[in-house]
Amino acid sequence: MNITMNHLSLEDLDEIHQDTLVLHHFVEDRPLKGLAGFVDWRLNGRLSEHIIRDWTGARVEDVVLMPGTHHLNVSRILLMGLGTRESFDGDVYRMPTLKVFQTLGKLGVTEFALS
């Protein structure tokens, strides 16, 4: 399994050529921040729409799989909730990270980028 970790800007999204892009967000991130915000912008607010319609939240147990689009060089996007910034720590991070890795394994993903 190859893991690519980089600090990315909006322009750098075009350089991602991975099977799956894993993004994270906190409950307070409205609008979405960081790489998730860049991806949301590139997808014309599709991630935000999922949140607004309550198809996903940012609870620690929330992990959502979405198809990629021609706007990104990834086949799928995995959006991982991290709960609130106030309650976030290493122990909190373990649960969604484990769920993401289990999901990636079930999908047979061997290469992904992680925000």
C-alpha positions as CSV (number, residue, x, y, z in Angstrom):
1,M,0.0,0.0,0.0
2,N,1.4,3.4,-1.0
3,I,0.5,6.5,1.0
4,T,1.2,9.9,-0.4
5,M,1.2,12.8,2.2
6,N,1.8,16.3,1.0
7,H,0.8,19.9,1.8
8,L,-1.5,20.7,-1.1
9,S,-2.9,23.9,-2.6
10,L,-5.8,24.3,-5.0
11,E,-3.3,24.2,-7.9
12,D,-1.7,21.0,-6.5
13,L,-5.0,19.1,-6.8
14,D,-4.2,18.6,-10.5
15,E,-1.0,16.8,-9.6
16,I,-2.8,14.1,-7.5
17,H,-3.0,10.9,-9.5
18,Q,-4.2,8.3,-7.0
19,D,-7.0,5.8,-6.8
20,T,-8.5,7.4,-3.7
21,L,-8.3,10.7,-2.0
22,V,-9.0,10.7,1.8
23,L,-10.2,14.0,3.2
24,H,-11.1,14.9,6.8
25,H,-13.2,17.6,8.3
26,F,-14.4,18.9,11.7
27,V,-17.9,19.8,12.8
28,E,-16.9,23.4,12.9
29,D,-15.5,23.5,9.4
30,R,-18.3,25.4,7.6
31,P,-17.3,26.2,5.0
32,L,-14.9,23.2,4.7
33,K,-11.3,24.1,5.2
34,G,-7.9,22.9,3.9
35,L,-7.8,20.3,1.2
36,A,-11.4,19.4,1.8
37,G,-12.4,23.0,1.0
38,F,-10.3,23.0,-2.2
39,V,-11.9,19.7,-3.3
40,D,-15.4,21.1,-2.4
41,W,-14.7,24.2,-4.5
42,R,-13.4,22.1,-7.4
43,L,-16.6,19.9,-7.2
44,N,-18.9,23.0,-7.1
45,G,-19.9,22.4,-3.5
46,R,-20.8,18.7,-3.8
47,L,-19.1,17.9,-0.4
48,S,-21.0,20.8,1.2
49,E,-24.2,19.6,-0.3
50,H,-23.8,16.2,1.3
51,I,-23.2,17.9,4.7
52,I,-26.2,20.3,4.3
53,R,-28.5,17.5,3.4
54,D,-27.2,15.6,6.4
55,W,-26.0,12.7,4.2
56,T,-22.8,13.0,6.2
57,G,-21.7,14.9,9.2
58,A,-18.4,15.3,10.8
59,R,-19.0,12.9,13.7
60,V,-16.1,10.7,14.5
61,E,-17.8,7.6,13.1
62,D,-18.8,9.3,9.8
63,V,-16.9,8.0,6.8
64,V,-18.5,8.6,3.3
65,L,-17.3,7.1,0.0
66,M,-18.0,9.2,-3.1
67,P,-17.1,8.7,-6.7
68,G,-14.4,11.0,-8.2
69,T,-15.2,13.2,-11.2
70,H,-13.4,14.4,-14.2
71,H,-12.5,17.5,-12.1
72,L,-10.0,15.4,-10.1
73,N,-7.6,12.7,-11.0
74,V,-8.9,10.3,-8.4
75,S,-11.4,7.4,-8.8
76,R,-13.0,8.0,-5.4
77,I,-13.1,10.3,-2.4
78,L,-13.4,9.2,1.2
79,L,-14.6,11.9,3.5
80,M,-13.8,11.2,7.2
81,G,-15.4,13.1,10.1
82,L,-13.2,14.0,13.0
83,G,-15.8,15.4,15.5
84,T,-15.2,18.7,17.2
85,R,-11.8,20.4,17.3
86,E,-12.1,20.8,21.1
87,S,-12.5,17.1,21.6
88,F,-9.9,16.0,19.0
89,D,-6.8,14.2,20.1
90,G,-4.8,11.1,19.2
91,D,-7.3,8.7,20.7
92,V,-10.2,10.3,18.8
93,Y,-8.2,10.1,15.5
94,R,-7.6,6.4,15.9
95,M,-11.3,5.4,15.4
96,P,-12.0,7.1,12.0
97,T,-8.5,6.3,10.8
98,L,-9.0,2.6,11.5
99,K,-12.4,2.8,9.8
100,V,-10.9,4.4,6.7
101,F,-8.1,1.8,6.5
102,Q,-10.7,-1.0,6.8
103,T,-12.8,0.6,4.1
104,L,-9.8,1.0,1.8
105,G,-8.8,-2.6,2.4
106,K,-12.3,-3.9,1.6
107,L,-12.2,-1.8,-1.6
108,G,-8.8,-3.3,-2.6
109,V,-7.3,0.2,-2.7
110,T,-3.5,0.0,-2.9
111,E,-2.7,3.7,-3.5
112,F,-4.3,6.8,-2.0
113,A,-3.6,10.3,-1.0
114,L,-4.5,11.4,2.6
115,S,-5.1,15.0,3.6
